[in-house]
Amino acid sequence: MKKLLSLDIVKVFIVFLSVIIITINIYSFNRVNDINKSFSNSQNEATWFVFQLMKEYANFLMVSQNDKINYDELWLAYDLTWSRFDILTNRNKSSFFINSTSFDVNFIKEFDKFKALESSIKLVSLGRLPQESLQKKIDICYHALLAVINEKFALQSPLVINNTSVVDKFVSVNKISSVLIILMLLITGVVFFIDFFVKQKLLSIDSLTGFRNRISLIDFAKNNYSKEQSLALYFVRIRNLSEINQKYGIEYGDLVVSSAAQSLSNHVPKGTVSFRFSGGHFVFFIPENVYPRNEIKETFNDVFSDYISTGNLDLMIDVVIREKRNISSRDIMELLTTMQA
């Protein structure tokens, strides 16, 4: 019973630990997905608006480089480029990505340069500034922004590195928890196998005496016993067990059986297979030629020649001892059937 109780505690602990590990595994898996999804959405939107910014800025540059500038088209291109700058630095997802990656300083700096072009356009349109000077300024600003994007807006940004580090940690946790899950499954299999083995063993053991029980005896007689094994068969029966049960109670009867079994087991030779068939019936398969023919029987009689201690009572028990040699498995089954009747 103690083994079963300890195994039950182990099983409960394994189930509890498995639930925790599986929870960690699922959480780490979901966190990796959430981080990747959130990061990808922000990066994708920011990348899209950077692309749109550069497209409008390139159009603005192209319009400004004409020999004869169309100022309506130039102002339109300027306004579109200005709006792309504004969207990129102020829209929720894209601005979060830009700010998180420290790109905001670079984009704001380039945005300020771009806004400074407005006064130059006005001066050129009024004839106060040479057209070539405006064209050169716009070209310089465009290529400066292009350099910033090519250099800074790359995959090895601080945000990417940070997110990669966080994802790597959760991936490691997920891998470790997956290994632990496999390990827990193996441990669970071993524990349940041991539990099954112990229960099967307990099914064949008499809990009161520790001897093998009647089921085990019948199985032994049918499948494991043969004349060639040279085993002498001894039957020991406590004849007054019913009287003890009636006079002193079943508890004392159990104590008598338990004490008798303990006394007998202390005097049987090595290699003996001991069974409790029922009530006060014991069966012993004892190797022949270990002791002289009558010595085992005399030893058993000596065991029960004195009082048996049962707690606060010493009781005299009456036993019958029978011996059989060179007996077949079939004859044993017939004897067991007679005893059971």
HELIX and SHEET records of a PDB file:
HELIX    1   1 LYS A    2  SER A   64  1                                  63    
HELIX    2   2 TYR A   71  ASN A   90  1                                  20    
HELIX    3   3 ASN A   92  SER A  100  1                                   9    
HELIX    4   4 PHE A  103  SER A  125  1                                  23    
HELIX    5   5 GLN A  131  LYS A  152  1                                  22    
HELIX    6   6 PRO A  158  LEU A  203  1                                  46    
HELIX    7   7 ARG A  214  ASP A  219  1                                   6    
HELIX    8   8 PHE A  220  ASN A  224  3                                   5    
HELIX    9   9 LYS A  227  GLN A  229  5                                   3    
HELIX   10  10 LEU A  241  TYR A  248  1                                   8    
HELIX   11  11 ILE A  250  SER A  265  1                                  16    
HELIX   12  12 GLU A  295  VAL A  303  1                                   9    
HELIX   13  13 SER A  329  GLN A  340  1                                  12    
SHEET    1   A 4 VAL A 273  SER A 278  0                                        
SHEET    2   A 4 HIS A 281  PRO A 287 -1                                        
SHEET    3   A 4 LEU A 231  ILE A 238 -1                                        
SHEET    4   A 4 VAL A 319  LYS A 324 -1                                        
SHEET    1   B 2 ILE A 308  THR A 310  0                                        
SHEET    2   B 2 LEU A 313  LEU A 315 -1                                        
END                                                                             
